Each structure stands twice: as C-alpha cells, then as structure tokens.
C-alpha cells in the first residue's frame, strides 16, 4: 500500500542508484555515500521500502540490508543510472542466501570505499563491473585448467599521469577469511598464467592488470602477503596487492603503470 503523502524525489533516486551500484547496501554505506545522517535515512528508507523501491533483507547485524525493489528499475533507467537491459538484472530477495551475504557485503564495502576515496583524491574509480559470466574465463596451467572468476573488475584513473598511462586495471578478490591459503594460492597461479598467456588482452582489451586481494582484517592480509609473496619476484609483487579493508584506498593500489607492465611481463615470461 502506498505511503500517505509519499513523493519520490531526486534524493531518493540517488539512494536507489547507490543500492543498485553496490548490489547490497547497509545504512552505513548509504549514509557515507549520500552524506545524509543515519537518523534521516532511518526515517526515509522504510518509506522507500513500503513503496517497493527498496527491499530489506534482514535487520541485523547491520541495521538492515537493502537491495533494490521491484519499482526501482524503471526509475533507475529514467534517471540515467542504468541501461534498460540491466535494471531488472538483480537477485530476488529469495535468492539472497545467508552464506553469500557476508561476501556480498565485503564487496559492497570495497566498492563504497573506492567511491568515497575517489571524491577526495586525484585518483578516480573510473569503472566497476561486478562478478558476472562476462568476466569469467579459464586458463591452462601446470596443474591443469583453472577458472578465472574475479569478484569484480575495476579501473582506477590517475589524472596526474600522462593520458596514455592514467588507467590501471584490477581484478578483485574479496576475502572473508573462510577460503584456505591453498585455494587463494591457486587463484593467484591462475591469474599469473592468465597474464603470461596474454589472455587479458584478447578478452578485456587491456595491456596488463593487477589483482587486489582485500581482506576483512589486517592479520589476514599480512598472513596471505607473507606466504604468497615468498613465491613471487619483486616485479610480480607490484601487481598483487593484499590490503585490509580498513586500509583500502585508491592510493594503496595505484602503481606506476608503464614500468610495472614492462617488469611484470618480463618476469611472468620467466616464471613457470
């Protein structure tokens, strides 16, 4: 039933846009991105939910988890926030399983943080593509064929650099701490083979890429970095970042693109 006296506003469209971008959003995400207080949003979000622009998955432990609702698609397209074919491509409420929510929330927090740091930095989040079959691939390695399925693909643009060096490309691995070191090492092996075979050039049209492994805790990032860097050359380490969410920023990931690409390509050819 429609909320009495409800009027949809441009600021409501902004909220829907951020929920759409993040795929799943908390009150904290939306407060930071919209610059509106949590108390203000606590009053507005239930109205958007009642009008079916938003759907709330569960209230705790994050004061509500929101995804776009049935009526959001048309608004997003009309406001220019989404293409028509993408507006309805969202998981239904019943498709959000408890086991997938922590991982989705970490990805949303990573995306949100990069959006926020872009506002106060010369390094901008220029592109973000969430996990989707169009990103998926496989690669042949010494241990057989391995999948390449990043949690997201994103691009940072550093406006301080020469025009042809501004964009740097990243594959994201969001680690909630449940995956074994062996499994993560296998993912890194797949990325290394993918680069060595130049598969990214054909599929993504990019010269080189980096991998951002973002963890929930500093201890986890330090442990993974210490273990996996031991098997990498100095040049390869420049392309693999192990960063806790609390320390994540565009500056924490950006590296000199031209020298990194040359060094990494050289080292990758020599690496097995």
KEDRENFI-556234 format. One record per residue (C-alpha): residue in three letters; residue number from 0; x, y, z. Coordinates in nm, 3 decimals. Layout:
REM KEDRENFI-556234
+------+-----+---------+---------+---------+
| type | seq |       x |       y |       z |
+------+-----+---------+---------+---------+
|  ala | NUM |       X |       Y |       Z |
...
+------+-----+---------+---------+---------+
END
This chain:
REM KEDRENFI-556234
+------+-----+---------+---------+---------+
| type | seq |       x |       y |       z |
+------+-----+---------+---------+---------+
|  unk |   0 |   0.000 |   0.000 |   0.000 |
|  unk |   1 |   0.127 |   0.349 |  -0.086 |
|  unk |   2 |   0.258 |   0.558 |   0.200 |
|  unk |   3 |   0.025 |   0.850 |   0.266 |
|  unk |   4 |   0.163 |   1.171 |   0.120 |
|  unk |   5 |   0.469 |   0.999 |  -0.026 |
|  unk |   6 |   0.655 |   1.186 |  -0.300 |
|  unk |   7 |   0.955 |   1.036 |  -0.478 |
|  unk |   8 |   1.245 |   1.284 |  -0.503 |
|  unk |   9 |   1.579 |   1.318 |  -0.678 |
|  unk |  10 |   1.749 |   1.234 |  -0.350 |
|  unk |  11 |   1.552 |   0.910 |  -0.339 |
|  unk |  12 |   1.682 |   0.832 |  -0.688 |
|  unk |  13 |   2.034 |   0.892 |  -0.559 |
|  unk |  14 |   1.976 |   0.637 |  -0.283 |
|  unk |  15 |   1.847 |   0.380 |  -0.533 |
|  unk |  16 |   2.147 |   0.442 |  -0.755 |
|  unk |  17 |   2.391 |   0.363 |  -0.476 |
|  unk |  18 |   2.200 |   0.050 |  -0.376 |
|  unk |  19 |   2.198 |  -0.050 |  -0.742 |
|  unk |  20 |   2.573 |   0.007 |  -0.776 |
|  unk |  21 |   2.663 |  -0.179 |  -0.456 |
|  unk |  22 |   2.405 |  -0.457 |  -0.518 |
|  unk |  23 |   2.350 |  -0.480 |  -0.141 |
|  unk |  24 |   2.387 |  -0.183 |   0.093 |
|  unk |  25 |   2.377 |  -0.108 |   0.461 |
|  unk |  26 |   2.259 |   0.206 |   0.635 |
|  unk |  27 |   2.625 |   0.294 |   0.695 |
|  unk |  28 |   2.709 |   0.265 |   0.323 |
|  unk |  29 |   2.420 |   0.489 |   0.223 |
|  unk |  30 |   2.487 |   0.748 |   0.490 |
|  unk |  31 |   2.850 |   0.785 |   0.382 |
|  unk |  32 |   2.774 |   0.795 |   0.009 |
|  unk |  33 |   2.473 |   1.031 |   0.022 |
|  unk |  34 |   2.611 |   1.250 |   0.304 |
|  unk |  35 |   2.285 |   1.212 |   0.491 |
|  unk |  36 |   2.269 |   1.122 |   0.858 |
|  unk |  37 |   2.175 |   0.773 |   0.960 |
|  unk |  38 |   1.878 |   0.911 |   1.153 |
|  unk |  39 |   1.749 |   1.082 |   0.838 |
|  unk |  40 |   1.789 |   0.762 |   0.639 |
|  unk |  41 |   1.625 |   0.557 |   0.914 |
|  unk |  42 |   1.314 |   0.765 |   0.852 |
|  unk |  43 |   1.333 |   0.764 |   0.471 |
|  unk |  44 |   1.436 |   0.409 |   0.385 |
|  unk |  45 |   1.126 |   0.243 |   0.536 |
|  unk |  46 |   0.910 |   0.467 |   0.314 |
|  unk |  47 |   1.105 |   0.361 |   0.006 |
|  unk |  48 |   1.066 |   0.003 |   0.120 |
|  unk |  49 |   0.690 |   0.043 |   0.171 |
|  unk |  50 |   0.664 |   0.188 |  -0.181 |
|  unk |  51 |   0.862 |  -0.113 |  -0.313 |
|  unk |  52 |   1.158 |   0.090 |  -0.438 |
|  unk |  53 |   1.377 |  -0.095 |  -0.188 |
|  unk |  54 |   1.370 |  -0.438 |  -0.029 |
|  unk |  55 |   1.516 |  -0.503 |   0.316 |
|  unk |  56 |   1.672 |  -0.846 |   0.354 |
|  unk |  57 |   1.728 |  -0.860 |   0.729 |
|  unk |  58 |   1.769 |  -0.601 |   1.005 |
|  unk |  59 |   2.074 |  -0.734 |   1.188 |
|  unk |  60 |   2.365 |  -0.712 |   1.246 |
|  unk |  61 |   2.383 |  -0.421 |   1.001 |
|  unk |  62 |   2.069 |  -0.218 |   1.084 |
|  unk |  63 |   1.913 |  -0.351 |   0.768 |
|  unk |  64 |   2.047 |  -0.480 |   0.441 |
|  unk |  65 |   1.890 |  -0.320 |   0.135 |
|  unk |  66 |   1.862 |  -0.426 |  -0.228 |
|  unk |  67 |   1.663 |  -0.254 |  -0.498 |
|  unk |  68 |   1.294 |  -0.335 |  -0.507 |
|  unk |  69 |   1.052 |  -0.413 |  -0.791 |
|  unk |  70 |   0.976 |  -0.047 |  -0.870 |
|  unk |  71 |   1.340 |   0.068 |  -0.878 |
|  unk |  72 |   1.426 |  -0.048 |  -1.229 |
|  unk |  73 |   1.209 |   0.200 |  -1.416 |
|  unk |  74 |   1.331 |   0.491 |  -1.201 |
|  unk |  75 |   1.696 |   0.396 |  -1.247 |
|  unk |  76 |   1.658 |   0.382 |  -1.624 |
|  unk |  77 |   1.464 |   0.708 |  -1.644 |
|  unk |  78 |   1.722 |   0.887 |  -1.428 |
|  unk |  79 |   2.005 |   0.760 |  -1.648 |
|  unk |  80 |   2.160 |   0.547 |  -1.375 |
|  unk |  81 |   2.109 |   0.214 |  -1.554 |
|  unk |  82 |   2.063 |   0.076 |  -1.901 |
|  unk |  83 |   1.726 |  -0.081 |  -1.972 |
|  unk |  84 |   1.866 |  -0.434 |  -2.001 |
|  unk |  85 |   2.045 |  -0.403 |  -1.665 |
|  unk |  86 |   1.775 |  -0.251 |  -1.450 |
|  unk |  87 |   1.599 |  -0.581 |  -1.382 |
|  unk |  88 |   1.911 |  -0.797 |  -1.359 |
|  unk |  89 |   1.912 |  -0.822 |  -0.979 |
|  unk |  90 |   1.883 |  -1.117 |  -0.741 |
|  unk |  91 |   1.535 |  -1.157 |  -0.592 |
|  unk |  92 |   1.501 |  -1.146 |  -0.215 |
|  unk |  93 |   1.465 |  -1.524 |  -0.202 |
|  unk |  94 |   1.794 |  -1.564 |  -0.390 |
|  unk |  95 |   1.999 |  -1.390 |  -0.121 |
|  unk |  96 |   2.128 |  -1.678 |   0.088 |
|  unk |  97 |   2.282 |  -1.628 |   0.432 |
|  unk |  98 |   2.612 |  -1.780 |   0.320 |
|  unk |  99 |   2.650 |  -1.537 |   0.030 |
|  unk | 100 |   2.563 |  -1.220 |   0.222 |
|  unk | 101 |   2.897 |  -1.171 |   0.410 |
|  unk | 102 |   3.090 |  -1.198 |   0.084 |
|  unk | 103 |   2.849 |  -0.963 |  -0.098 |
|  unk | 104 |   2.872 |  -0.715 |   0.190 |
|  unk | 105 |   3.251 |  -0.713 |   0.177 |
|  unk | 106 |   3.242 |  -0.644 |  -0.197 |
|  unk | 107 |   2.989 |  -0.364 |  -0.135 |
|  unk | 108 |   3.214 |  -0.214 |   0.133 |
|  unk | 109 |   3.513 |  -0.226 |  -0.103 |
|  unk | 110 |   3.314 |  -0.059 |  -0.380 |
|  unk | 111 |   3.177 |   0.203 |  -0.141 |
|  unk | 112 |   3.520 |   0.283 |  -0.004 |
|  unk | 113 |   3.670 |   0.329 |  -0.351 |
|  unk | 114 |   3.380 |   0.557 |  -0.445 |
|  unk | 115 |   3.436 |   0.764 |  -0.133 |
|  unk | 116 |   3.814 |   0.792 |  -0.167 |
|  unk | 117 |   3.765 |   0.897 |  -0.530 |
|  unk | 118 |   3.587 |   1.210 |  -0.410 |
|  unk | 119 |   3.888 |   1.341 |  -0.221 |
|  unk | 120 |   4.169 |   1.222 |  -0.443 |
|  unk | 121 |   4.309 |   1.278 |  -0.790 |
|  unk | 122 |   4.276 |   0.901 |  -0.840 |
|  unk | 123 |   3.921 |   0.819 |  -0.950 |
|  unk | 124 |   3.724 |   0.497 |  -0.968 |
|  unk | 125 |   3.666 |   0.510 |  -1.344 |
|  unk | 126 |   3.484 |   0.179 |  -1.396 |
|  unk | 127 |   3.338 |  -0.104 |  -1.189 |
|  unk | 128 |   3.197 |  -0.431 |  -1.323 |
|  unk | 129 |   3.058 |  -0.675 |  -1.065 |
|  unk | 130 |   3.101 |  -1.051 |  -1.085 |
|  unk | 131 |   2.920 |  -1.172 |  -1.395 |
|  unk | 132 |   2.966 |  -1.452 |  -1.650 |
|  unk | 133 |   3.101 |  -1.195 |  -1.897 |
|  unk | 134 |   3.408 |  -1.166 |  -1.672 |
|  unk | 135 |   3.463 |  -1.541 |  -1.643 |
|  unk | 136 |   3.733 |  -1.733 |  -1.821 |
|  unk | 137 |   3.962 |  -2.034 |  -1.782 |
|  unk | 138 |   4.336 |  -2.073 |  -1.825 |
|  unk | 139 |   4.565 |  -2.372 |  -1.873 |
|  unk | 140 |   4.833 |  -2.407 |  -1.604 |
|  unk | 141 |   5.090 |  -2.665 |  -1.497 |
|  unk | 142 |   4.826 |  -2.820 |  -1.267 |
|  unk | 143 |   4.553 |  -2.824 |  -1.530 |
|  unk | 144 |   4.280 |  -2.586 |  -1.637 |
|  unk | 145 |   4.186 |  -2.331 |  -1.370 |
|  unk | 146 |   3.895 |  -2.085 |  -1.357 |
|  unk | 147 |   3.947 |  -1.709 |  -1.364 |
|  unk | 148 |   3.642 |  -1.560 |  -1.192 |
|  unk | 149 |   3.713 |  -1.228 |  -1.022 |
|  unk | 150 |   3.466 |  -1.086 |  -0.772 |
|  unk | 151 |   3.478 |  -0.763 |  -0.971 |
|  unk | 152 |   3.678 |  -0.586 |  -1.239 |
|  unk | 153 |   3.754 |  -0.218 |  -1.186 |
|  unk | 154 |   3.962 |   0.065 |  -1.327 |
|  unk | 155 |   4.138 |   0.346 |  -1.144 |
|  unk | 156 |   4.227 |   0.664 |  -1.329 |
|  unk | 157 |   4.515 |   0.882 |  -1.206 |
|  unk | 158 |   4.472 |   1.225 |  -1.367 |
|  unk | 159 |   4.824 |   1.331 |  -1.265 |
|  unk | 160 |   4.983 |   1.093 |  -1.516 |
|  unk | 161 |   5.025 |   1.122 |  -1.893 |
|  unk | 162 |   4.698 |   1.047 |  -2.071 |
|  unk | 163 |   4.804 |   0.704 |  -2.201 |
|  unk | 164 |   4.917 |   0.597 |  -1.851 |
|  unk | 165 |   4.621 |   0.713 |  -1.646 |
|  unk | 166 |   4.404 |   0.398 |  -1.639 |
|  unk | 167 |   4.504 |   0.095 |  -1.432 |
|  unk | 168 |   4.302 |  -0.227 |  -1.438 |
|  unk | 169 |   4.231 |  -0.456 |  -1.145 |
|  unk | 170 |   4.068 |  -0.789 |  -1.072 |
|  unk | 171 |   3.920 |  -0.805 |  -0.723 |
|  unk | 172 |   3.929 |  -1.097 |  -0.484 |
|  unk | 173 |   3.725 |  -1.021 |  -0.172 |
|  unk | 174 |   3.836 |  -1.249 |   0.112 |
|  unk | 175 |   3.607 |  -1.301 |   0.412 |
|  unk | 176 |   3.858 |  -1.534 |   0.577 |
|  unk | 177 |   3.690 |  -1.866 |   0.500 |
|  unk | 178 |   3.895 |  -1.965 |   0.196 |
|  unk | 179 |   4.210 |  -2.171 |   0.253 |
|  unk | 180 |   4.554 |  -2.033 |   0.168 |
|  unk | 181 |   4.590 |  -2.317 |  -0.080 |
|  unk | 182 |   4.278 |  -2.209 |  -0.267 |
|  unk | 183 |   4.390 |  -1.846 |  -0.276 |
|  unk | 184 |   4.734 |  -1.952 |  -0.398 |
|  unk | 185 |   4.560 |  -2.145 |  -0.678 |
|  unk | 186 |   4.370 |  -1.829 |  -0.774 |
|  unk | 187 |   4.696 |  -1.632 |  -0.788 |
|  unk | 188 |   4.851 |  -1.906 |  -1.001 |
|  unk | 189 |   4.558 |  -1.879 |  -1.241 |
|  unk | 190 |   4.599 |  -1.501 |  -1.267 |
|  unk | 191 |   4.973 |  -1.536 |  -1.326 |
|  unk | 192 |   4.914 |  -1.784 |  -1.610 |
|  unk | 193 |   4.638 |  -1.562 |  -1.748 |
|  unk | 194 |   4.882 |  -1.271 |  -1.767 |
|  unk | 195 |   5.167 |  -1.480 |  -1.900 |
|  unk | 196 |   4.948 |  -1.608 |  -2.184 |
|  unk | 197 |   4.817 |  -1.255 |  -2.251 |
|  unk | 198 |   4.458 |  -1.377 |  -2.228 |
|  unk | 199 |   4.351 |  -1.043 |  -2.078 |
|  unk | 200 |   4.449 |  -0.861 |  -2.397 |
|  unk | 201 |   4.202 |  -1.058 |  -2.609 |
|  unk | 202 |   3.915 |  -1.070 |  -2.358 |
|  unk | 203 |   3.938 |  -0.728 |  -2.193 |
|  unk | 204 |   4.143 |  -0.527 |  -2.442 |
|  unk | 205 |   4.393 |  -0.419 |  -2.176 |
|  unk | 206 |   4.772 |  -0.433 |  -2.178 |
|  unk | 207 |   4.812 |  -0.559 |  -1.822 |
|  unk | 208 |   4.621 |  -0.599 |  -1.498 |
|  unk | 209 |   4.674 |  -0.609 |  -1.124 |
|  unk | 210 |   4.499 |  -0.816 |  -0.859 |
|  unk | 211 |   4.359 |  -0.665 |  -0.540 |
|  unk | 212 |   4.300 |  -0.915 |  -0.261 |
|  unk | 213 |   4.102 |  -0.726 |   0.003 |
|  unk | 214 |   4.054 |  -0.888 |   0.343 |
|  unk | 215 |   3.841 |  -0.807 |   0.644 |
|  unk | 216 |   4.134 |  -0.797 |   0.886 |
|  unk | 217 |   4.493 |  -0.676 |   0.877 |
|  unk | 218 |   4.619 |  -1.003 |   1.022 |
|  unk | 219 |   4.465 |  -1.197 |   0.734 |
|  unk | 220 |   4.616 |  -0.962 |   0.473 |
|  unk | 221 |   4.958 |  -0.983 |   0.639 |
|  unk | 222 |   4.944 |  -1.363 |   0.654 |
|  unk | 223 |   4.845 |  -1.401 |   0.289 |
|  unk | 224 |   5.101 |  -1.146 |   0.175 |
|  unk | 225 |   5.380 |  -1.308 |   0.372 |
|  unk | 226 |   5.301 |  -1.656 |   0.243 |
|  unk | 227 |   5.232 |  -1.577 |  -0.122 |
|  unk | 228 |   5.495 |  -1.307 |  -0.176 |
|  unk | 229 |   5.758 |  -1.567 |  -0.088 |
|  unk | 230 |   5.692 |  -1.734 |  -0.424 |
|  unk | 231 |   5.686 |  -1.414 |  -0.631 |
|  unk | 232 |   5.955 |  -1.199 |  -0.785 |
|  unk | 233 |   5.982 |  -0.833 |  -0.683 |
|  unk | 234 |   5.819 |  -0.731 |  -1.011 |
|  unk | 235 |   5.528 |  -0.970 |  -0.966 |
|  unk | 236 |   5.463 |  -0.841 |  -0.615 |
|  unk | 237 |   5.386 |  -0.498 |  -0.761 |
|  unk | 238 |   5.084 |  -0.645 |  -0.935 |
|  unk | 239 |   4.937 |  -0.836 |  -0.638 |
|  unk | 240 |   4.804 |  -0.629 |  -0.350 |
|  unk | 241 |   4.695 |  -0.776 |  -0.017 |
|  unk | 242 |   4.508 |  -0.499 |   0.163 |
|  unk | 243 |   4.277 |  -0.500 |   0.467 |
|  unk | 244 |   3.950 |  -0.316 |   0.414 |
|  unk | 245 |   4.040 |  -0.058 |   0.680 |
|  unk | 246 |   4.350 |   0.046 |   0.481 |
|  unk | 247 |   4.195 |   0.030 |   0.136 |
|  unk | 248 |   4.218 |   0.339 |  -0.084 |
|  unk | 249 |   4.294 |   0.418 |  -0.445 |
|  unk | 250 |   4.641 |   0.531 |  -0.336 |
|  unk | 251 |   4.701 |   0.195 |  -0.169 |
|  unk | 252 |   4.656 |   0.020 |  -0.505 |
|  unk | 253 |   4.793 |   0.254 |  -0.768 |
|  unk | 254 |   5.139 |   0.183 |  -0.913 |
|  unk | 255 |   5.345 |   0.332 |  -1.198 |
|  unk | 256 |   5.171 |   0.165 |  -1.494 |
|  unk | 257 |   5.433 |   0.167 |  -1.765 |
|  unk | 258 |   5.728 |   0.039 |  -1.559 |
|  unk | 259 |   5.508 |  -0.215 |  -1.381 |
|  unk | 260 |   5.374 |  -0.352 |  -1.705 |
|  unk | 261 |   5.718 |  -0.395 |  -1.856 |
|  unk | 262 |   5.868 |  -0.552 |  -1.546 |
|  unk | 263 |   5.572 |  -0.780 |  -1.481 |
|  unk | 264 |   5.557 |  -0.900 |  -1.841 |
|  unk | 265 |   5.930 |  -0.973 |  -1.835 |
|  unk | 266 |   5.914 |  -1.160 |  -1.505 |
|  unk | 267 |   5.598 |  -1.351 |  -1.600 |
|  unk | 268 |   5.762 |  -1.491 |  -1.910 |
|  unk | 269 |   6.044 |  -1.629 |  -1.697 |
|  unk | 270 |   5.813 |  -1.764 |  -1.426 |
|  unk | 271 |   5.661 |  -2.107 |  -1.456 |
+------+-----+---------+---------+---------+
END
